[in-house]
Every structure is written in C-alpha cells, then in structure tokens.
Amino acid sequence: MKVNVIGAGLAGCECAAVLANNGIKVRLFEMKPLRRSPAHRSDGFAELVCSNSLRSDKLDNAVGLLKQELRMLGSLIMRCADENAVPAGGALAVDRELFSKAITNAIESDPNIEIVHEQVTSIPEGPAIIATGPLTDGALLESIEELLGESLHFFDAAAPIVTAESLNMERVFAASRYDRGSDYLNCPMTRLEYFKFIRELTEAETAPLHEFENVSVFEGCMPVETMAKRGDLTLAYGPLKPVGFEGCRASDGKKPFAIVQLRKENREGTLYNIVGFQTNLKFPEQRRVFGMIPGLENAEFVRYGVMHRNSFLQSPKHLSKYYSLRSRPELFFAGQLTGVEGYVESASSGFAAGINMARYLQGKDQIDFTRRTAIGSLAHYVSEYNGGSFQPMNVNFGIMESLPDAPRDKFKRFLALSERALCIIDDINKSL
Ligand SMILES: Cc1cc2nc3c(=O)[nH]c(=O)nc-3n(C[C@H](O)[C@H](O)[C@H](O)COP(=O)(O)OP(=O)(O)OC[C@H]3O[C@@H](n4cnc5c(N)ncnc54)[C@H](O)[C@@H]3O)c2cc1C
C-alpha cells in the first residue's frame, strides 16, 4: 500500500521522508514546475517563499527548542538546514537554494518515494496526507471544503499576540466592559498618548502586499492603521472606545481618552491578542508603535499581526492531536494548512503527521508528543484550541504545559521547559 502525500513543501517533504524511513511506500505529488502558486518561484522542493531564516536556534526560545526536538527525531528538514546554514548570529538561516536542493536530492533518491509532478484536484481515496500549504486553491481546495462542510479561511488578518508576563501590570487593569467580569486586560490612554499613538500609527511603514493579494478583500477585516487613516478619532469611537469602565483612570488621573483591550488567547491566560489590531505594519514597526500603548512598553510578541492569503482548516473542529481527520482517520493534514504558522512549525507538523500515519498503518499506538514538548504543543493547539477565532500560531512557550515549580526568572524557566521537553523526546525516541 502507498500513502499519497500531496505537496512537496516543508511539511510534505518531512512527511514523505519519515514515512519512507519507517518502511512505508510514498507517492509524493508536487504541482511544480507545471504550476506554481503566486509566491513560489523555484522548481525545487521545500521552497522558502520569503525569508531564509528559520529563526532562533537557542533553547531559551520555543522555535529553538522545536528545532532541537526535530533534530533528535531525525528530521530531514533540520538535517538539510544545518548542512546549508549561513551565519546569522543566534538564528538559523540557510542558503535557500542549497537547502531546497539537498531536500530535493534526498527525496528523489529515496527508493520508498515515487514523485509525481501533477496538480492534485481532489482528495485521493485511501491513506493520504494533504500538505499543500497556505496558498492551496482551486479544485483541491473546493474538495476539502466539501468534505469539511465549510469554507476555509482565505485571508489571514491576525492581530499580534503578546505574552501576559511581559505586560506592565502597573499600567494595565483586568475588567470586561459594563462589569461583565474580568476577562480582558485594558490599557487606558490619556488624550496626549492617544494622539501621539495615532500619529505614529498612520505614518508607520507597512509590509508590501504580494501582487496576488487584492487589497479590496481586506475591507471586512480592516488593518488598524487603515482605520486610523480614516480620521484621528475613528479608533477612539471604534475598537478603542473608553466606555463601560466606571471609575477607571489613565496615567494623568483623568478618565481615559481611549482604551486598548487585550483578549485572552489561551485558557491559561499566558497569551493575549490586541483586540482589533489586525495589521499590515512591518514587524519592527509593530514593536515600536504598539509599544507606545501603555502597559505594552516591553511587550514580547509571540506572533506579529499579518495579512496575507492563508487558507487553513478550522482544525480544532476536525483534527486529532495526531493531525488525522477525526471523521476519516486515514486522511491526515500537515503544514500551514492545519493552522501552524512558520517554516519549522510546518515541518514539525509534517513529522508528527508522517510518524503517526506510519504507526496507524502498522497497527501501532500513535504518538502523543504532549503539551510538554514544542512539537506536541503545536499538535494540541491545532486540535484543541477552544478560545475565540482560531488563527495560525507560531510555536511559543505560552502554548506549552507550564512547569509545576517554575523558576521566576524567565530565561531559566524557558531553559527548564526545554530541558523537560528534550528528556521527553529522548524517551519517545527510545520507545520507537
Ligand atoms: C507570502 C508568504 C510569505 C511567508 N513568509 C514566511 C516567512 O518569512 N517565514 C516563515 O517561517 N513562514 C512564512 N510563511 C509561511 C510559510 O508558507 C509556511 O511557513 C511554510 O512554507 C508552509 O509550509 P507548507 O509545507 O505547509 O506549505 P508550502 O511550503 O507552501 O508547500 C506546499 C507545496 O504544495 C504544492 N501544492 C500546492 N497545491 C498543490 C496541488 N493541488 N497539487 C500538488 N501540489 C500542490 C506547492 O507547489 C508547494 O510546493 C509565508 C507564507 C506566505 C504565503
């Protein structure tokens, strides 16, 4: 029996390699070079469509931990990334052409993998893994939508997410409007702070939109900077209206002129998104301008706001923690299509989907990497997220299970989380 893997991106290649390493025959479909998405340029596999950085390589950073876990698990993507690294300080950046070439060679020379250059237009029968990425479109997209009974999201208009512990709680208070509990964190602004903020927001540099992205579709989920450009008071009368908070005061002792609200992103309350702040500002500009919001002076961004085409499943409704469809266990999804965000995260979901497909076919217990590892915390996030609107997520320590006696010092805490995770991966490796 062969497993059909669709898409030879970061997730699909990792999937195919792990299946092949476990003795499973794979038929890997890739539509390039016959057809390319608007972001893909080269003919090689595992193309990095934008930056050549795989981000931090340090264990006090969750993406650094994820990389180390993948290395220990024998990831093809990590091996090729390490072998084709270019100097980038504490980050892991790669020569994107050599990286893609190394992966393409490894996949092409694997006797267990058959490569088919074809655009897949419907979900295949039998065991299959769909890893066609955030730009999945056309007939395949329609066939997934038909199967799931819902349309996939086409545009990612996400607001930034910050860690709770990085907020200055002397400037922030917990309350919901009109005494309806204390679910939100609120950042009251003085008149002066508001107008300074609006000036910087409207003049800040935005990221270029790719040619395939039609700006008009963003009307329904307007970037905060676009809204601010419609008039100095638009935000003060809109998402920042300071109503429903009796007795609250800004730093000048007066009633706030505007209030920025932060909404819980997870059950534990370790992460918050900035309500209404979907944005297309460049990442450093988000840090600078949103850092002007009282309480966010030193905010740690675990995810920046982004606006680009991004098809992804409402995975918590459909996927198990093994990345298989609950209603059809021989069908798996992997990569950014599942709601993980980023190159390494996509590869990690490819690894988890691949190993669990292999074990499913071999009649073995599937692997729950648990929320105590980075790879497992992403799998749990996409299959179990129960907050507001489900949005793609980069790996971060906030989605991992916290330590019982966590050190107060953040650096030590992150290292301790990493140490625990790597011990678990070591145990899993021994059991394989
Ligand atoms: C414009 C843009 C910029 C981005 N920049 C970054 C960044 O700088 N850093 C970062 O970490 N992440 C970035 N991302 C997110 C990035 O896409 C993912 O992190 C990663 O590439 C997703 O991996 P994937 O394997 O899920 O999909 P992809 O890498 O997109 O791979 C999907 C593969 O499937 C193939 N395919 C698609 N449809 C079919 C079909 N019907 N039949 C056969 N083959 C098919 C495609 O040709 C492609 O090779 C960006 C995304 C976009 C859209």
The ligand as a Tripos MOL2 file, in Angstrom:
@<TRIPOS>MOLECULE
LIG
   53    58     1     0     0
SMALL
NO_CHARGES

@<TRIPOS>ATOM
      1 C1          3.6600   35.1090    1.1120 C.3       1 LIG1
      2 C2          4.1030   34.2810    2.2620 C.ar      1 LIG1
      3 C3          5.2610   34.5950    2.9720 C.ar      1 LIG1
      4 C4          5.6710   33.8050    4.0490 C.ar      1 LIG1
      5 N1          6.8380   34.1200    4.7290 N.ar      1 LIG1
      6 C5          7.2630   33.3270    5.7340 C.ar      1 LIG1
      7 C6          8.4990   33.5940    6.4180 C.ar      1 LIG1
      8 O1          9.2110   34.5370    6.0820 O.2       1 LIG1
      9 N2          8.8730   32.7820    7.4470 N.ar      1 LIG1
     10 C7          8.1100   31.7110    7.8210 C.ar      1 LIG1
     11 O2          8.5160   30.9820    8.7500 O.2       1 LIG1
     12 N3          6.9420   31.4220    7.1960 N.ar      1 LIG1
     13 C8          6.4970   32.2050    6.1610 C.ar      1 LIG1
     14 N4          5.3290   31.9360    5.5130 N.ar      1 LIG1
     15 C9          4.5390   30.8430    5.9290 C.3       1 LIG1
     16 C10         5.0040   29.6610    5.0580 C.3       1 LIG1
     17 O3          4.1980   29.4330    3.9620 O.3       1 LIG1
     18 C11         4.9540   28.4190    5.7630 C.3       1 LIG1
     19 O4          5.6490   28.6480    6.9040 O.3       1 LIG1
     20 C12         5.5110   27.2300    5.0090 C.3       1 LIG1
     21 O5          6.0390   27.4530    3.7380 O.3       1 LIG1
     22 C13         4.3520   26.3270    4.8840 C.3       1 LIG1
     23 O6          4.8240   25.0680    4.5980 O.3       1 LIG1
     24 P1          3.8520   24.0350    3.9360 P.3       1 LIG1
     25 O7          4.6570   22.8320    3.6840 O.co2     1 LIG1
     26 O8          2.6140   23.9240    4.7300 O.co2     1 LIG1
     27 O9          3.4290   24.7120    2.5390 O.3       1 LIG1
     28 P2          4.3300   25.1740    1.3050 P.3       1 LIG1
     29 O10         5.7360   25.3550    1.7190 O.co2     1 LIG1
     30 O11         3.6000   26.2770    0.6600 O.co2     1 LIG1
     31 O12         4.2920   23.8810    0.3480 O.3       1 LIG1
     32 C14         3.1300   23.4660   -0.3270 C.3       1 LIG1
     33 C15         3.5690   22.7100   -1.5780 C.3       1 LIG1
     34 O13         2.4130   22.0980   -2.1480 O.3       1 LIG1
     35 C16         2.3910   22.3030   -3.5430 C.3       1 LIG1
     36 N5          0.9940   22.2490   -3.9650 N.ar      1 LIG1
     37 C17         0.0100   23.1430   -3.6310 C.ar      1 LIG1
     38 N6         -1.1650   22.7440   -4.1510 N.ar      1 LIG1
     39 C18        -0.9330   21.5750   -4.8150 C.ar      1 LIG1
     40 C19        -1.7700   20.6760   -5.5490 C.ar      1 LIG1
     41 N7         -3.0730   20.8920   -5.7120 N.pl3     1 LIG1
     42 N8         -1.2080   19.5690   -6.1220 N.ar      1 LIG1
     43 C20         0.1390   19.3260   -5.9640 C.ar      1 LIG1
     44 N9          0.9660   20.1520   -5.2880 N.ar      1 LIG1
     45 C21         0.4370   21.2530   -4.7020 C.ar      1 LIG1
     46 C22         3.0480   23.6740   -3.7150 C.3       1 LIG1
     47 O14         3.5750   23.8490   -5.0210 O.3       1 LIG1
     48 C23         4.1390   23.6290   -2.6540 C.3       1 LIG1
     49 O15         5.3510   23.0960   -3.1290 O.3       1 LIG1
     50 C24         4.8980   32.6920    4.4280 C.ar      1 LIG1
     51 C25         3.7300   32.3730    3.7170 C.ar      1 LIG1
     52 C26         3.3400   33.1440    2.6320 C.ar      1 LIG1
     53 C27         2.0840   32.7640    1.8930 C.3       1 LIG1
@<TRIPOS>BOND
     1     1     2 1
     2     2     3 ar
     3     2    52 ar
     4     3     4 ar
     5     4     5 ar
     6     4    50 ar
     7     5     6 ar
     8     6     7 ar
     9     6    13 1
    10     7     8 2
    11     7     9 ar
    12     9    10 ar
    13    10    11 2
    14    10    12 ar
    15    12    13 ar
    16    13    14 ar
    17    14    15 1
    18    14    50 ar
    19    15    16 1
    20    16    17 1
    21    16    18 1
    22    18    19 1
    23    18    20 1
    24    20    21 1
    25    20    22 1
    26    22    23 1
    27    23    24 1
    28    24    25 2
    29    24    26 1
    30    24    27 1
    31    27    28 1
    32    28    29 2
    33    28    30 1
    34    28    31 1
    35    31    32 1
    36    32    33 1
    37    33    34 1
    38    33    48 1
    39    34    35 1
    40    35    36 1
    41    35    46 1
    42    36    37 ar
    43    36    45 ar
    44    37    38 ar
    45    38    39 ar
    46    39    40 ar
    47    39    45 ar
    48    40    41 1
    49    40    42 ar
    50    42    43 ar
    51    43    44 ar
    52    44    45 ar
    53    46    47 1
    54    46    48 1
    55    48    49 1
    56    50    51 ar
    57    51    52 ar
    58    52    53 1
@<TRIPOS>SUBSTRUCTURE
     1 LIG1         1 GROUP 0 **** ****
